[in-house]
């Protein structure tokens, strides 16, 4: 019996810091948006995986504790939201270790999962998986099996992989969800793609993907905030406002439909109970 579910993941960050200027501090608006999203998830009894940015956890440790108290899994999104391919081995390891250690000090338990800023594990930065395994991560969800000008590995398998590494370790890779159209993998995993596609089409993608594998959905708390650009203390070009703000006004309503329509789990559920609760889960080796 097919029992695939939506794996719900949240990248907890601040739009102005993660997208506009990496040198900015984390804003109160980012904290408020995260608390708002926690209320939404609580209303539907849904437990997500929260990939938390280190800068966010440093400024708002009380929110991290609330995330944990509400029963969500806390995972790592790195420290400063700098793409991996802009770092070297040493700087990347320091960035991730700082973020992971900070989170573990707050929640008092190991952090098992990681997601790269801007899905920046690409062909030239696959070495990052070795660093993650050395730091004790059990899984990663950073690779988009698509052809894209900023991220993606177009020939990466679309199913969950047990990646055998050159350092004699392994790590589970949960690739972001795509829909096969001819010879192309169309990105449909969430975020801006969730904002872009009409609900009926996006849910069609979900239903068809769930017939074969779990659907990995991602979003950011700021996507609930369609008025954010009106309150920023700096000017944002009109094209950026359109690209980054399109669909935010209707995001909450679409999210509510998703949460009440589909079975939802988080990465920890898969890690802890995959072989029992997901008999169709196909985890294979890839190198």
C-alpha positions in Angstrom: 0.0 0.0 0.0 1.4 3.4 -1.0 1.9 5.6 2.1 4.0 8.4 0.7 3.4 11.7 2.4 4.4 15.4 2.1 7.6 16.1 4.0 7.0 19.7 5.2 10.1 21.8 5.7 10.5 25.5 6.6 13.6 27.5 6.0 13.7 29.9 8.9 15.4 33.0 7.8 14.9 36.7 7.1 14.3 37.9 3.5 16.2 41.1 3.9 19.3 39.3 5.3 19.2 36.1 3.3 18.2 37.6 -0.1 19.1 41.3 -0.1 22.1 41.9 2.1 23.9 39.1 4.1 25.5 41.8 6.4 22.1 42.9 7.8 20.9 41.7 11.2 17.8 39.5 11.5 14.7 41.7 11.8 11.9 41.5 14.3 9.6 41.0 11.3 11.3 37.7 10.6 10.6 36.6 14.2 7.0 37.7 14.0 6.5 35.8 10.7 8.0 32.7 12.2 5.6 32.9 15.2 2.7 33.4 12.9 3.6 30.3 10.9 3.9 28.3 14.1 0.4 29.2 14.9 -0.8 28.1 11.5 0.9 24.7 11.8 -0.5 24.3 15.3 -4.0 25.0 14.1 -3.7 22.0 11.7 -1.8 19.8 14.1 1.2 19.6 11.7 4.8 19.0 12.7 7.4 20.3 10.2 11.2 20.3 10.0 12.5 23.8 10.6 15.9 24.5 8.9 17.0 27.4 11.1 19.6 29.9 10.1 22.4 30.4 12.7 22.0 34.1 12.7 18.3 33.7 13.5 18.9 31.3 16.4 21.5 33.6 17.9 19.1 36.5 18.0 15.9 34.7 18.9 16.8 31.6 21.0 13.4 31.8 22.7 11.7 31.2 19.3 13.9 28.1 18.8 12.8 26.8 22.1 9.2 27.4 21.1 9.7 25.6 17.9 11.0 22.6 19.9 8.2 22.9 22.5 5.6 22.8 19.7 7.0 19.4 18.6 8.7 20.4 15.3 12.1 19.1 14.2 14.9 21.6 14.3 17.5 21.3 11.6 20.4 23.5 10.3 20.4 26.0 7.5 24.0 27.2 8.0 25.0 30.3 9.8 25.1 33.3 7.5 23.1 32.2 4.4 26.2 32.3 2.1 26.1 29.9 -0.8 28.4 26.9 -0.5 30.1 27.5 -3.9 31.2 30.9 -2.6 33.0 29.2 0.3 35.9 26.8 0.6 36.1 23.6 2.7 37.4 25.3 5.8 35.0 28.3 5.8 32.0 26.1 5.0 32.8 23.7 7.9 33.2 26.6 10.3 29.9 28.2 9.1 27.9 25.0 9.6 29.6 23.9 12.8 28.9 27.3 14.4 25.2 27.1 13.4 24.8 23.4 14.5 26.6 23.9 17.8 24.4 27.0 18.5 21.2 25.1 17.8 22.2 22.1 19.9 23.1 24.3 22.9 19.6 25.8 22.7 17.6 22.6 22.3 19.9 20.2 24.2 19.8 17.5 21.5 21.6 16.6 18.3 20.7 18.3 15.0 20.4 15.6 12.3 19.5 17.5 9.1 20.9 20.3 6.9 19.8 22.4 4.0 22.1 24.6 2.0 21.4 28.3 1.4 19.8 28.7 -2.0 20.1 24.9 -2.6 23.8 25.5 -3.3 25.1 22.0 -3.3 25.8 21.7 -7.0 28.3 19.6 -9.0 31.2 21.8 -8.0 30.3 21.8 -4.3 29.3 18.1 -3.8 32.3 18.0 -1.4 30.0 19.7 1.1 28.3 16.3 1.7 31.5 15.0 3.2 31.8 17.9 5.5 28.2 17.4 6.7 28.8 13.7 7.3 32.0 14.6 9.4 29.9 17.0 11.5 27.4 14.3 12.3 24.5 15.1 10.1 22.4 12.1 9.1 20.7 13.7 6.1 20.7 16.6 3.7 18.0 18.2 1.6 19.8 20.7 -0.6 20.0 19.2 -4.1 17.5 20.2 -6.8 17.5 17.7 -9.7 17.0 20.5 -12.3 18.9 22.6 -14.8 19.0 26.1 -13.4 21.3 29.1 -13.7 21.9 29.4 -9.9 21.5 25.9 -8.5 20.6 22.3 -9.3 22.2 19.1 -10.6 20.2 18.1 -13.6 21.1 14.4 -13.6 20.7 13.8 -9.9 18.1 11.1 -9.1 14.7 12.3 -7.9 14.3 9.6 -5.2 15.9 9.6 -1.7 19.5 8.5 -2.0 22.0 7.0 0.4 25.1 8.8 -0.8 28.3 6.8 -0.4 31.1 9.3 0.1 34.8 9.2 -0.5 35.6 9.6 3.2 34.0 6.2 3.8 30.9 7.7 5.3 27.4 8.1 3.9 24.5 10.5 4.1 20.9 10.4 3.1 20.0 13.0 0.4 16.4 14.1 0.1 16.3 15.9 -3.2 13.7 18.7 -3.7 10.6 17.5 -5.6 10.3 17.8 -9.4 7.7 16.8 -11.9 8.8 14.9 -15.0 7.7 16.6 -18.2 9.2 15.0 -21.3 13.0 15.1 -20.7 12.7 17.9 -18.2 12.4 17.9 -14.4 10.1 20.8 -13.5 10.8 22.3 -10.1 7.6 22.1 -8.0 8.8 21.7 -4.5 7.4 24.8 -2.9 8.5 28.4 -2.1 8.4 30.6 -5.2 7.1 27.6 -7.3 4.2 27.3 -4.9 3.5 31.0 -5.3 3.8 30.8 -9.1 1.7 27.8 -10.1 -2.1 27.9 -9.7 -3.4 25.8 -6.9 -5.1 23.2 -9.1 -1.9 22.6 -11.1 0.4 22.5 -8.0 -1.9 20.0 -6.3 -2.0 17.9 -9.5 1.8 17.7 -9.3 1.7 16.7 -5.7 -0.8 13.9 -6.2 1.1 12.5 -9.1 4.4 12.6 -7.3 3.0 11.0 -4.2 2.1 7.9 -6.3 5.8 7.3 -6.7 7.6 8.9 -3.7 7.3 11.3 -0.9 6.9 15.0 -1.8 9.3 17.4 -0.3 7.7 20.8 0.3 9.7 23.9 1.4 8.7 27.4 2.3 9.8 30.4 4.3 7.9 32.2 7.0 8.2 35.5 5.1 6.1 34.1 2.3 3.1 34.7 4.5 3.9 38.4 4.7 2.7 40.1 1.5 3.2 43.6 3.0 6.8 43.1 3.8 8.2 45.3 1.0 6.1 48.2 2.2 7.9 48.4 5.5 11.5 47.8 4.5 14.0 50.6 5.4 15.5 50.5 1.9 14.3 50.7 -1.6 13.8 47.4 -3.5 13.7 47.6 -7.4 10.3 47.0 -8.9 11.4 43.8 -10.7 12.7 42.3 -7.4 9.5 43.2 -5.6 7.5 41.4 -8.3 9.8 38.4 -8.4 10.0 38.0 -4.7 6.5 39.1 -3.8 4.4 37.5 -6.5 1.8 35.3 -5.0 2.4 36.1 -1.3 -1.0 37.6 -0.9 -2.6 34.2 -1.6 0.1 32.0 0.0 -1.7 31.6 3.3 -4.9 30.3 1.6 -3.0 27.9 -0.6 -1.0 26.6 2.4 -4.2 26.0 4.4 -5.6 23.8 1.6 -2.3 21.9 1.5 -2.2 21.3 5.2 -5.8 20.1 5.5 -5.8 18.0 2.3 -2.6 15.9 2.5 -0.9 13.7 5.0 2.1 15.6 6.4 5.3 14.5 8.1 8.8 15.8 8.7 12.3 14.4 8.0 12.6 13.0 11.5 9.6 10.8 10.9 11.3 9.3 7.9 14.6 8.9 9.6 13.1 7.2 12.7 10.3 5.2 11.1 10.9 5.0 7.4 11.3 1.3 7.1 8.2 0.6 9.2 5.8 3.4 8.2 6.9 3.8 4.6 7.3 0.3 3.1 7.5 1.7 -0.5 10.4 4.1 0.4 13.2 3.3 -2.0 16.6 4.3 -0.5 19.4 3.4 -2.9 23.1 4.1 -3.0 24.5 6.8 -5.3 28.1 7.9 -5.8 
